[in-house]
Amino acid sequence: MLAESARQDVVAANLANATTTGFKRSVATSSPFGELLVRSMGMPGRPEVGPLRLGSQVDGIARIDAQGPLRFTGNPLDLALIGDGHFTIDAPGGRRYTRDGSFGLDANGRLTTKEGHPVLGVNGPITLDRGEVRIGADGTVTQNGAVRGKLLLTALAPGSIAAEGGSLLTGTPQGTATARVRQNHLEGSTVNVVSEMVELIRVMRPFEASQKAVQAQDEALQASVTRVGAAG
């Protein structure tokens, strides 16, 4: 029941982020508890009955790093990544990463996230003026014919990625980012609502079955106690 409850929490989180830009769905990974070898004391020559499994436990939550669908917005500061890589953000706690490219400008003209954190370029934060902005597939930012910087794209070790809050991620840089930047687009969530609803139903059925088994065992124990007490 605990394992199915943890899976239900993961599915619920996926459904809650079905429309979140750049969100990657997660799955709960599980493994069985150790097995017991059941032996019968009343079967001479054939004592072994077989293994008894004691249920499963959740080992962890794995983030499925698949490519999300692209959506055209027409906003020149909306950026989507195609391939392996993350935008690098200068957050209060240090460098953080995101696939959410719905950027804007702060009062100083710096390129920032929705939360107001500066988006880092190879040489630091990128500052823009008024005028048409063009961002190439390699992340080079130009305005009025002048290069304003190049987006710092970071590849992260898959097992190190963890959500911190909002759209920010933590992780350990590893390798070289191969992602291409698509201007005027945003990357959608990888959550398929229909599939997650089916998974939610699948998770709830064994949970309810286990719950009924526990209730039946409790009722049997209660009946045994009551009868033993009455007989005494």
C-alpha positions as CSV (number, residue, x, y, z in Angstrom):
1,M,0.0,0.0,0.0
2,L,2.9,2.4,0.8
3,A,4.5,1.7,-2.6
4,E,1.2,2.3,-4.5
5,S,0.6,5.4,-2.5
6,A,4.0,6.8,-3.5
7,R,3.3,5.9,-7.2
8,Q,0.0,7.8,-6.9
9,D,1.8,10.9,-5.6
10,V,4.1,10.8,-8.6
11,V,1.2,10.4,-11.1
12,A,-0.6,13.3,-9.3
13,A,2.4,15.5,-9.7
14,N,2.7,14.6,-13.4
15,L,-1.0,15.5,-14.0
16,A,-0.6,18.8,-12.1
17,N,2.2,19.8,-14.5
18,A,0.6,18.7,-17.7
19,T,0.7,22.2,-19.0
20,T,3.9,23.4,-17.4
21,T,6.5,24.6,-19.9
22,G,9.5,22.3,-20.1
23,F,8.2,19.8,-17.5
24,K,9.5,16.2,-17.7
25,R,7.3,13.5,-16.3
26,S,8.6,11.1,-13.6
27,V,8.0,7.5,-12.7
28,A,8.5,5.7,-9.4
29,T,10.9,2.8,-9.5
30,S,10.3,-0.2,-7.2
31,S,11.9,-3.4,-6.1
32,P,10.6,-6.4,-4.1
33,F,11.4,-7.0,-0.5
34,G,13.5,-10.1,0.4
35,E,11.8,-13.4,-0.1
36,L,11.1,-16.1,2.5
37,L,11.4,-19.8,1.8
38,V,8.2,-21.5,3.1
39,R,8.6,-25.0,4.4
40,S,5.9,-27.4,5.5
41,M,6.6,-29.4,8.7
42,G,3.9,-32.0,7.9
43,M,5.2,-33.1,4.5
44,P,7.9,-35.8,5.0
45,G,10.2,-35.8,2.0
46,R,8.7,-32.7,0.5
47,P,9.2,-29.9,3.1
48,E,9.7,-27.0,0.7
49,V,6.6,-25.2,-0.4
50,G,8.3,-22.3,-2.3
51,P,9.2,-18.6,-1.9
52,L,6.9,-16.1,-0.2
53,R,7.2,-12.6,-1.5
54,L,6.6,-9.8,1.0
55,G,5.5,-7.0,-1.3
56,S,7.4,-4.2,-3.0
57,Q,9.1,-0.9,-2.0
58,V,9.8,2.3,-3.9
59,D,13.5,2.7,-4.6
60,G,13.2,6.3,-6.0
61,I,11.7,8.6,-8.5
62,A,13.2,8.7,-12.0
63,R,12.8,11.7,-14.3
64,I,12.2,10.7,-17.9
65,D,14.3,13.2,-19.9
66,A,12.4,13.0,-23.2
67,Q,11.9,15.8,-25.8
68,G,8.7,17.8,-25.3
69,P,6.5,19.1,-28.1
70,L,7.2,22.6,-29.4
71,R,4.6,25.3,-29.5
72,F,4.9,28.5,-31.6
73,T,4.3,31.7,-29.6
74,G,5.6,34.5,-31.8
75,N,7.4,36.0,-28.8
76,P,11.1,36.6,-29.6
77,L,12.1,36.0,-26.0
78,D,10.4,32.6,-25.9
79,L,13.0,29.9,-26.4
80,A,12.8,26.2,-26.7
81,L,15.6,23.6,-26.6
82,I,15.8,20.7,-29.0
83,G,18.1,18.0,-27.7
84,D,20.2,17.5,-24.6
85,G,20.9,20.6,-22.6
86,H,19.5,23.2,-20.2
87,F,19.4,27.0,-19.9
88,T,21.8,28.1,-17.1
89,I,20.3,30.5,-14.5
90,D,21.9,32.7,-11.9
91,A,19.6,32.0,-8.9
92,P,20.1,33.2,-5.3
93,G,21.4,29.8,-4.3
94,G,23.9,29.6,-7.1
95,R,23.6,28.2,-10.6
96,R,20.4,26.5,-11.5
97,Y,19.1,25.0,-14.7
98,T,15.8,24.9,-16.6
99,R,14.1,23.9,-19.8
100,D,11.5,26.6,-19.4
101,G,12.5,29.3,-21.9
102,S,9.7,31.8,-21.4
103,F,12.1,34.7,-20.7
104,G,11.7,38.4,-20.4
105,L,13.7,41.6,-19.6
106,D,14.1,43.2,-16.2
107,A,14.4,47.0,-15.5
108,N,18.1,46.8,-16.4
109,G,17.5,45.1,-19.7
110,R,18.9,41.7,-18.5
111,L,17.4,38.5,-19.9
112,T,15.6,36.8,-17.0
113,T,13.3,34.0,-16.1
114,K,9.7,34.5,-15.1
115,E,10.9,34.6,-11.5
116,G,13.3,37.4,-12.3
117,H,16.6,35.3,-12.2
118,P,19.2,36.3,-14.8
119,V,19.7,33.9,-17.7
120,L,23.5,33.3,-18.1
121,G,25.4,33.6,-21.2
122,V,28.9,32.2,-21.8
123,N,30.4,35.5,-20.5
124,G,27.7,36.3,-17.9
125,P,24.2,37.7,-17.9
126,I,22.9,38.9,-21.3
127,T,21.7,42.6,-21.5
128,L,19.5,43.9,-24.3
129,D,18.3,47.2,-25.6
130,R,15.2,48.1,-27.5
131,G,15.1,46.6,-31.0
132,E,14.7,43.4,-32.8
133,V,16.3,40.4,-31.1
134,R,17.5,37.4,-33.0
135,I,18.7,34.2,-31.4
136,G,20.4,31.5,-33.5
137,A,20.3,27.8,-33.1
138,D,23.6,27.8,-31.3
139,G,22.3,30.3,-28.8
140,T,24.0,33.4,-30.2
141,V,22.0,36.5,-29.3
142,T,22.2,39.5,-31.7
143,Q,20.4,42.8,-31.7
144,N,20.6,45.6,-34.3
145,G,23.4,43.7,-36.0
146,A,25.6,43.4,-32.8
147,V,26.3,40.2,-30.9
148,R,25.0,40.6,-27.3
149,G,26.2,37.2,-26.0
150,K,25.7,33.5,-26.4
151,L,23.4,31.5,-24.2
152,L,25.2,29.1,-21.8
153,L,23.7,25.7,-22.3
154,T,24.6,23.0,-19.8
155,A,24.3,19.2,-20.1
156,L,23.5,17.5,-16.7
157,A,24.2,14.0,-15.5
158,P,20.8,12.2,-15.7
159,G,20.9,10.8,-12.2
160,S,21.7,14.1,-10.6
161,I,18.8,16.2,-11.8
162,A,16.3,17.2,-9.2
163,A,13.5,19.8,-9.1
164,E,14.1,22.7,-6.7
165,G,10.9,24.7,-7.1
166,G,9.1,26.5,-9.9
167,S,10.9,25.6,-13.1
168,L,14.4,25.4,-11.6
169,L,16.5,22.3,-11.5
170,T,19.7,21.3,-9.7
171,G,22.2,18.9,-11.1
172,T,25.8,18.0,-11.9
173,P,27.2,19.3,-15.2
174,Q,28.5,16.5,-17.4
175,G,29.6,16.5,-21.0
176,T,28.7,19.0,-23.6
177,A,25.2,20.2,-24.4
178,T,24.1,19.4,-27.9
179,A,20.7,21.2,-27.8
180,R,19.7,23.6,-30.5
181,V,17.7,26.8,-29.6
182,R,14.4,27.5,-31.4
183,Q,13.3,31.1,-31.1
184,N,9.6,32.1,-30.8
185,H,8.8,28.7,-29.4
186,L,8.3,27.0,-26.1
187,E,8.8,23.4,-25.1
188,G,5.6,21.7,-23.8
189,S,5.3,19.2,-21.0
190,T,6.0,15.6,-21.8
191,V,3.0,14.5,-19.7
192,N,0.2,12.7,-21.6
193,V,-2.9,13.2,-19.6
194,V,-4.7,10.1,-20.9
195,S,-1.8,7.9,-20.2
196,E,-1.4,9.3,-16.7
197,M,-5.1,8.8,-15.9
198,V,-4.8,5.2,-17.0
199,E,-1.8,4.8,-14.8
200,L,-3.7,6.4,-11.9
201,I,-6.5,3.9,-12.2
202,R,-3.9,1.0,-12.5
203,V,-2.2,2.2,-9.3
204,M,-5.5,2.6,-7.3
205,R,-6.7,-0.9,-8.0
206,P,-3.9,-2.8,-6.3
207,F,-4.0,-0.2,-3.5
208,E,-7.7,-0.9,-2.9
209,A,-7.1,-4.7,-3.1
210,S,-4.4,-4.5,-0.5
211,Q,-6.5,-2.3,1.7
212,K,-9.3,-4.9,1.6
213,A,-6.8,-7.7,2.4
214,V,-5.6,-5.8,5.4
215,Q,-9.2,-5.2,6.6
216,A,-10.1,-8.9,6.1
217,Q,-7.0,-9.8,8.2
218,D,-8.0,-7.3,10.9
219,E,-11.5,-8.7,11.0
220,A,-10.2,-12.3,11.3
221,L,-7.9,-11.4,14.2
222,Q,-10.7,-9.5,15.9
223,A,-13.0,-12.5,15.5
224,S,-10.3,-14.8,16.9
225,V,-9.8,-12.6,19.9
226,T,-13.5,-12.3,20.6
227,R,-14.1,-16.0,20.3
228,V,-11.1,-16.9,22.5
229,G,-12.2,-14.4,25.0
230,A,-15.7,-15.8,25.0
231,A,-14.5,-19.4,25.3
232,G,-12.4,-18.5,28.2
